[in-house]
């Protein structure tokens, strides 16, 4: 770890940094899965989903940046490469061969829900470790992910 005058104990910072880097890997994976959906969606709802999936990319990207910057603030090394994210992500692999909008809605909503669950767990872990600042960051990310999930799932919920 890098030296810092942050008053959170070094052993706690190490645990928090590990937690943050774990969620960073998941967030990078989610961001790229969202871009995969954006690039490959087809069908009658193409433009709406294409634009929505790009909104997801942007919002998740902002969350990823917050997590990475918190690692640096605590004196840690940000582990944010695509290769590390691929090795460490807890998300399921995104289906490569889909194009239908409904299939992308299903796949992306599943990934968003999994990430939301992981982030809520990180809120509790940060809180137990006594780092309210990190817990607050994860709380904000949780609200963001829940809102994105709501927007994506809305495309599946209409009665046809």
N, C-alpha and C positions, 0 to 999 in steps of 0.2 A: 504494500500500500504506500501511497504517497503521503508525506507528512502533511498534517492539517491541524489547525487550532480548534477544529470542531470538537465540542465537549462530549460527544457520544463516545463511550468507551471503545477502544480499538477492537476488542473481541466482538462487541455488538456490531460495529461497523462492518467487520469481516462477514458476519452472518447476513447482514442486510445487503451488502454488495453481492453476495452469492445469490440471494433471493432476487434482487433486481436484475442481475445478469440472466437468471433463469427466465423471468418474465420478458426480458428484452428479446431473448431468442424466440419465444412464443409470439411476441408482437411483430417482430420482423417477418416471421413465417406468415402470420395473419395478413400483414400488409401485402406481401407478395402473392398470397392466395387471392386476395381481393383484386389485385391487378390482373391475375390470371383470368378471373371471372370477367373483369372489365374488357379484356382483349378478346375473349372468346364467346361472349354471349350472342345469341341469335334468337330470332323469333319476333312475334308481334309487339312485344314490350321492349324491343331492343333499346331504343333511345333512352327510355326511362331507367332501365336497369344499367345500361352502359354509364349513364351519368351518376346514378346512385352508387354503383360500385366504385367509381372514382372518388366520390365523397367519402366512402369508407376508407379508401387508400389514404386520403389526406388526413382524416381524423385519427386513424390508427398511427399514421406517421408522426403526427403531433404527440401522441401518447408515447410512442417509442422514444422520441427525442427527450421527453420529460424524464423517462426512466433512465436513459443513458446519461443525461446530465446529472441526475441524482447520484449515480455511481461515481462520477467524477467529483462531485461536491463532497462526497464522503471519503475521498482519497483513493478510490478504487480505479482499476483499469477497466474501461468499457470493452466488453467482448461482443462486438456487434457485427462481425463479418457474416456474409451469407453462408459460408461453410460452417461456422460455429452455430449459427441459427439452425441450419439443417440437421446438425448432429444432436442438438440439445432440445429442439422443439418438442413440446408435449402434444401438439396438434396432429391429427391424422393427416396423411398425405392428401392433397387436393386431387380430385379426379381429373385426369388429363384429357379424356376423350369426350367430355360433355360439351354441348353447345346450347341446348334448349334453356331458355330463361328460367323455367321452373326448376330444372335440375341445378342450375347455378344458385338459385335462391335457396334451395335445400342444402346444398353443400356449404355455401357461405354462412347461412344461418347456423348450421351445426358448428362451424369453426368459431363464429362469434360467441355462441353460447359456451363452448368449451373455454375459450379465452376469458370470458366473463367470470366463469367459475374459478379459474386459476387466479384471477386478479382478486376476487373476493377472499380467497384463501390467503393471498399475500397481504391483504388489509389486516386480517387477524394475526398473521405471523409478525408483521411489523409492529402491531400494537402490543403483542406479547413481549416483544424485544424492547419495548419502550421508545420506539422511534415514531412519534406522532407525525413528523414531517413526511416520512415515507408512506405511512398509513394514509395520510391526506392525499398524497399523489395517487396512490392506488384507488382511493375512494372516488376521486375525480375521473379516473380512467374507467372505473366500474360504471359510473353514470353515463359516460360517453358510449361505452360498449352496449349498455342496455338500450340507449336511444337508437344506436345503429341497428341493433338486432330487431327492435320494433319496426324500423323503417323497412328492413329487408324482409322480415316475416310478413309484413302487411301485403306483400305481393302474393303470398300463398294462402291468405286467410279468407279471401272473398269467396262467397258461395257462387258457383257457376252453374 
